[in-house]
Amino acid sequence: MMGQIIFFCLFALAVVIFARNARRIYKNIKLGKAINRSDRPVERLKLMFLVAFGQKKMFKKPLPALLHLGVYVGFCIINIEMLEIVIDGLFGTHRIFSSLGSFYDGLIYAFEWLAFAVLFSCVIFLIRRNFLHIYRFSGRELKNWPKTDANLILIAEILLMTAFLFMNAADFKLQQLNHPAYHHAGAFPVSQFLLPLLPESTSILIGIERFAWWFHIIGVLAFLNYLPISKHLHIILAFPNTYFSKLEPKGKFNNMPAVTEEVKAMLDPSLPPPTGEVSRFGVKDVQDLTWKNLLDAYTCTECGRCTAACPANITGKLLSPRKIMMDTRDRLAEVGQNIAKNSAFQDDNKSLIDTYITREEIWACTTCNACVEACPVNIDPLEIIIGLRQYAVMEESQAPASINAMFGNLENNGAPWKYAQADRANWSKE
């Protein structure tokens, strides 16, 4: 009975803490400006199933995609067994679903192979990330905590799957010894190979089985509450993020409504002048982004496919689309803490531009959309970069000399080039 009480307290505490952290993240995302992403629901659902569930974009790199699929499918399906573990923990039963007979045996059989797939894939990922010197795992933004975060999750998954297999192995051996508390149930194609490593003592076997059982459930509950401070929040947010993806062509540029009204009024004096004032053109801080941009930031997996595809980054420029998303997430968390502490945002003399993202980074972007195309969960760093550029130009009149020269040519010559309109056809005279 004491074990059931301890289990209930741990489970309830984990759920309460996770709910509180989820609410904090939701409130931070709601700080963004409104944008309508509820149109074309059928198309959105199809996109979510293809990209988030089916991991369509991951398969541009087949080997990592297959390994990731093993982790993804294995970890998700194995945690179906969490339902049995929770019921067993609350009511003091053991393998409550074993009454399903051969169907249950088939489930455990599949769970074991999936657990092995997760274990094998995570070991490979750990080696790739730390010893193979892959370009996209070596960015300056991945130093310190981000690198530690990735390794912690991989190690945690290895330990959880190891505990799962040893729990089954000890259970299987106790079944073979006809222990009355461990009735015959399940099929163990992988953990059976661990039997030679286990002792013959019944009491020690029970200790191993119980330790592995508690380690597995506590590990899963800890993992659940680690997600909100980790890049692995994408496990949950990848699905809404892909559903709310931008459905228009990637190259389509959305005009600012306030600017459009001004231009229409200039071209047609009969139209009434625009009403209301625009609080800000472009993006200075995270509050100027849309809620979808902020959801993107929380969904970022830090995989680096965007940065590896970025032509500016490849040629040695400072820009890293992954860093743009990580900086946005860090600033959003800071703003959220500011609001929670002061009930309303208090100016901290910081902003997304300059404090987190430099001017050199935003002007290095070629707006080619390679980062958007490469992202496996449809994150759009380009929207943030363009917003920051708009603020620099329209609010501060600050742009690189080459951009200012282009603006001057547009104003004076009606084209980006320095030649007068009357001279444009001179090249054809000979």
N, C-alpha and C positions, 0 to 999 in steps of 0.2 A: 504493500500500500504506500509506503514511503517513496518508493521509486516512481509510482504513478503521480504522487503529489509533486515531486521534484520535476518530473517531465512536464506536467501541466503548467507549473510556474515558468519553466524555461520557454515553453512553446508560446504561452500568452505574452511573456515579456518580449520575445523576438517579434511577434506579430505587431504589438503596440509600437515598438521602436521603428519597425519598418514602415508602418502606417504614418508615423510622425515625419519620418524622413521623406516619404513619398509626397506628403502634403507640402513640405517645404520646397521640394523640387517643382511641384505643380504651381505653387505660388510664384516662384521665380520665373517660370516660363510665362505665366500670365502677365508679367511686367512688360512683355513685348506688345507692340502695336497690333491692332486687329488686322486680320487678312482672311479672306474667304477661301477655304480649301475644302468645301463640302460639296462641290459640284461633281458631276459625273461619277457617282458612287460605284457603279459596276466596274468602270475602268480602273478606279482606285483599288477596289478589292482585288481585281486581277493582278495589278501591279504589286500589291502587297504579297500575294501568294507566290508570285514568280520571284520577286527579289528578296523578301524577308524569309518566307518559308522555304522556297525552292533554292535560294541563294544563287540565282541565275548569274549575277555579275561576278561572283567569286570564281566561277569556272573559266575565267579568262586566264587563270593560272591553275591548271588542272591538279597538280600534286598538292599544293597547299589547300586547295578547295576540297579535295577528298579527305585530307586529314581533318580539316575544320568541320566537314560534314560528319565525320565520325564523332568528334567531340560534341557537336551540336545535337545530333540525333541521340547519341548515347546518353548524354547528360540529361536531356529532356525526358526521354522515355524511362530511364532508370529512376528518375524522380517520381514516376507514377507509383513506384513502390513506397514512396514517402507516405502515401495514403495508408498503406498497410502498417507502416512503422508508427504513424501517429495513432491509429486505432489500437495497436498493440501497446503503445506507451500509455495511453489514457485508461485502457481497461484491463491491463495486465495480461493480455492474451499473447499467444505466440503463433505467428504466421496465420492470422485470422482467415486469409483468403485461400488457405490450402484445401478447404472443402470444395474448391472448384475442380479438384482432381487433375486430370491430364492437361486441362487448359492452364492451370496454375504451373504445372511442370514446364509447359511450353514457354510461359512468361519468364520464369526464372532462367530457363535455358537461354532465351534471347537476351535477358538482362546481363547475364554473365559475359556473353560475347561482346555486347555493347560496352560493358565496363572495361573489358580488355582493349577495345578500340579507343576509348577515351584515354586510358592509361598509356597506350602505345603512342597515340597522337600527341599527347601532352609532353611526353619525353622527347619526341622529335622536335616539337615546337621550342622546348627549352634549349635544346642543342642549337637549333637554327638561330634563335634570338641572341644567344650568348657566345657562340663559338664560330659561326660561319661568316661573320662580318658582312651580312647582307645590308645593302645601302640604305634601305628604308627603315632599318632598325637602328641607325646610327646618327639621327638628327640631333642637333643641339637641344631641341625641346624635349628629348627623351632622356636627358641626364637625370640623375637622382631619383626623385619619387616616381615618375612615370615608368622608368625601367624596373624599379623595385616592385611597383604595382603589378606589372605584367608577370614578373617572375613569381610573386606571391600567389597569384591566381593559379598559375600552372602547377606550382608545387602543391597548393591546396587540393586541386583536382586529382593530382597523382595520389596524394595521401587518402583522399575520400574513396577513390576507386580501390586502392589497396585495402583499406578497412572493410569495404563492401565484400571483396573477394575472401578475405580472411574470416569475416563473419560467416559467410556461407560455408567455407571450408570447415570451420570448427563445428558449425551446425550439422554438416553432413557427417562428420566423424562421430558426433554424439548420436546421430541417428543410427549409424552402423553399430554403435555400442549398445543400442536399444535403451537409451536413457528415457525414462518415462515422460519427461518434460519436452522431449524433442521427437515428435512423431515424424514418420517418414513423409516427406513432402518436398517437391522441387526436383530439378535436374541441374547438375553442377558440372558442365563440360570444361570449365576453366579452373575453378577452385579445387577440383579433385586432384590437380597436380600439386597443390600445396599441402596435401595430407601428410606426406613424409616429413614436412617441416614441423608438424604439430606433435605435442607429447601424447602419451597414452593415458595420462591421468585425467579422470573425468572432471574433477574439481578445477584443474588448470584449464581444461578445454572450455568449461562453462565461463571461467574468468575471461578467457580470450574472446569468446563469442559475445559476452556482455560488454566488454571494453570496446570491441569493434562496433557493436550496435550503438552504444552511447557516443562514441567518437564520430560515427557517421551522421547521426541525427544532430548532434551539437555542431558539427562542421557545416552541415547544410544550413542550419539556422544562422550561424555566424556568417556564412557566405551570403545569405539573403540580406543581412544588414551591412555587409561590406559593399554591396553593389552601389548604393547611393554615393559613395565617396571614391568609386573606382570607374575606370573606363569601361568596365564590363556591365555597366548599366545598359549598354546596347542590347543585352540579352532580352530586356523587356521593351525598351523604347524603339528598337528597330522596326517593330510592327506598325505602331502609329506613325512613325517618321516616314516610312515608305508609303503608307496610305495617304498621307497629306503631301506627297511629293508634288512638285510643279509639273503640270501636264503639258504646258505649252512648250514649243521648241526651245532648246537650251539657249539658242542665240537671241531669243526675243528679249528686247530691252523694254522694261516698263517705264513709261513716262510718269513724272510726278504730277498728280492732278492739279496742284496749285500752280505749277509752271505752265501746264497746258491751258488753264483758264486765262493766265496772263497773256500768253501768246495769241489765243483766240481773240481776246479783247483788243490787242494791238492790231491784228489783221482786219478785224471787223468792228469799227467804232460804234456800230449800232447795238452791239451786245452790251449788257450791263457790266460794270466793273466787278471783279471778283469780290466776294464778301468774306469776311473773317481774315484772321492773320495766321500765317504759318509759324508754328513755334520754332521749327528748325528745318533747314534743308539738309538732307543727308543724315549721316550717322556720326555722332560724336561719342556716345556711350551706349551701353546695352539697352537702355530704355528706348532708344530710337530705332532699334531693330524690331522685326515682327516676331510674334510668338513662335512662328515656324523656324526662324533663324536661331532662336534660343533653344528650341527642341533639337535642332541640328547639333548645337554645341554639346548638349547633354548626351546625344546619341553617338557622338564620335568614338570610334573604336581605337583610334590612334594607330591604325594598321600601317599608315604611311603610303598607301597606294596612290593617294592624291599627290603627295610630295614627289614620289618616284616618277609620276607621269608629268610633273610640271616642268615645262621647258625652261622657265626662268631659274628654277632650282637646279636643274641639271647643268646649266651653264655657269653655276657658281654664285648666282645672285642670292640675296638674303631671304627672299620669299620662300616660305614653306606653308602651303595651304593647311597642313595638319596643325601647325603652330597657330594659325589664325583661329581655328576652331578651339584649340586648347586654351588660348588666351581669352577668347570670348567666354568660355565656360568658367575660367578662373575669375574673371571680372564680374560675371553674373553672380557667382557664389559670394563674392565680396560685397556686392550691392545688396544681395538678399540678407546678409548678416547685418549690414548697416541699417536696413529697414526694420529688421526684427529687433534690433537693439534700441532704435530711436523712434519706433512707430511710424516714421516717415523717413524718406531718404534725406540725409544730411550731407551737404557738399563736403567731400573729402579731398578736394583738389586733385582728383585723379580722373581719368577717362580712358575709354578703350583705345582711342587714338593717342599716340605719344607715350602714355604710361605703359601700355601693354603692346600695342602694335605700332611700329615706326612708319614714318612717311616713306622711307626707302623700300619697305616691304610692299606697301600698297601700290607704289608706282612701278614696281618691277613686274607686276602682273601683265600678261599679254591678253587677258580676257579670252583665252582660247577654249575654255570649258573642259580642258583635259582632266582637271581635278574632279569636276562634277561627273564626268563620264566614268572615271575610275572608281569612284566611291561605291563600295558594296552595299551601302544602305541609303543611297541617294541624298547625301549631304551636299549642300551648295555653298562652299566658301566664297564663291565669286560674288554672290549677292552682298555679303558683308564687305568685301573689298570695294565694290562699286559704291556702296553707301558711304564708306569712309572717304573715298575720293570726292564724292559729291559734297560732303561737308567741307573738305579742304578747299575746294574750288569755289563753291557757292556761298559759304559762310565766311571764309577767311581770305579768299582770293589768293590762296597759296597753291602753286603748282610748279613742277620743274620747268626750267627755261624752255625746253623743247615744246612742252604743252602750251605754255604762254605764247610762244611764237605761232603755234597752230591757231590758237584763239584769235590772235591779231590778224593772221591771214584770212581767217573766216570772216572776221568783221570788215576787213578792208577789201578783200578780193573775192569773197564769196566762195572760197575753196581753201583747203588746208595748205596750198602751196603759195610761194611768195610771188608768183607771177600775176600780173593784172589780167582781168577777164579778157581784155582786148588782145592779149598776147598768147592766149592759150593755144591757138591753132598755128602758131609760127612754125612749129616743128614740121608741118606738112608742106610748107612752101617749096622745099627742094626735094 
